[in-house]
């Protein structure tokens, strides 16, 4: 991620742009996202597009260079991912990484050999011929490989610039400015990989340092303003970091023409609805409608225990509440000020997972947005964060002046406490869970651990066990405490909390939450478990 802007802006004449950067075409590689990120860390804008992106979409980015990502396929697979070969005629330098290199050489008439098995792990690169890609680097580098096939015959105009002991590891056609590496410069296991990417971006493509947070905000705000063209927009705000940063950006662009809707599903944490509403309205000065729909949600959930049914009911109900608010706005809109847009805090990982090789991913996770709106609500989408990752969004939020309460807030699932209250949901059980949950969060804060762990919460279990309190026997519910460390929620490990913190949590819950007589700590990692219990 770029360091804050002013000096870079001054240094580069104040020009800041989400154009004139590097387009990364995704062939489905697990590191694709990292490539774009490493480039943005150099203050050069970089967007990932699926390899199937139409040439016009690529041109629209006005790229100064293209990176072809790695991917799990072989160029000989029946449905091997390909991009439009005209990408190679855009007149800008191209760097193929791993599968990208194989596709590049194969497409230009070289020969790629099918591998019996994948080579994975560290290798030594010997640079055998000077190349601008390796400028300023030693002739020997430890690199990280993860490939199946490899290149054995070069297209016309290409030569080899590096080997490992097993394969051709780097090739180039300097006249056309086409480069290929079999290893992954974007991963930290490759020595000085960032410098290889810098050489491509600056020396070969001549990119300017034109991207930083302040610039991203300025440019995004301007383009939202143009996109809205006087119309109004509506946003489903959850108070989480993604939707709040998206709303704050749109608010900066069109101010009072943005209406945010924050729905109380009755499944939020203790005090969350009113506290968040106050924060959004008073501190962030956002135009927010708070809709208390808790009775509707709890009514629909009455008697339902099945986790998937719970999720479905909540998702559908959310859409209908939001659609109702949308219709009210549409009906009340002044002539000449139509409500035309829906704002969503969609992030890059929501848009393009590795399925992107099958085409632009339309399958946005339904729980992250208000997908599924009825047809009579013809909204265009505004998704200002769709090229970014969560930690980049946090930095943008910081630059926008959003408070820490929002920026460091733990993720909270759309279905809320419903997936943390196992079995049937009743108001009494919700109250128990809220009480226990508040204690967990409070003690994690007190111990100074809130921003060190990924998530911390309580789960109410649908069984009862015997206990003793005072002179009497109790027969109460257990609370499971779940605290996990994670980078991205794809994998997670249980947090090794200090025993004193666990003790405090346990004692307080049993003493302060009527109906709970036992506390257990969840020591499962993901996989094989998940973070949430349902
Ligand atoms: P799991 O339980 O799959 O959770 O390990 C991974 C991350 O996703 C969050 N999560 C959800 N978020 N709607 C959401 O918005 C959902 O239905 C949902 N389910 C899980 C979970 O809190 C964790 O951060």
Boltz pocket constraint, residues with backbone or C-beta under 6 A from the ligand:
constraints:
  - pocket:
      binder: B
      contacts: [[A, 311], [A, 367], [A, 368], [A, 411], [A, 412], [A, 413], [A, 414], [A, 415], [A, 455], [A, 489], [A, 526], [A, 529], [A, 530], [A, 531], [A, 532], [A, 533]]
      max_distance: 6.0
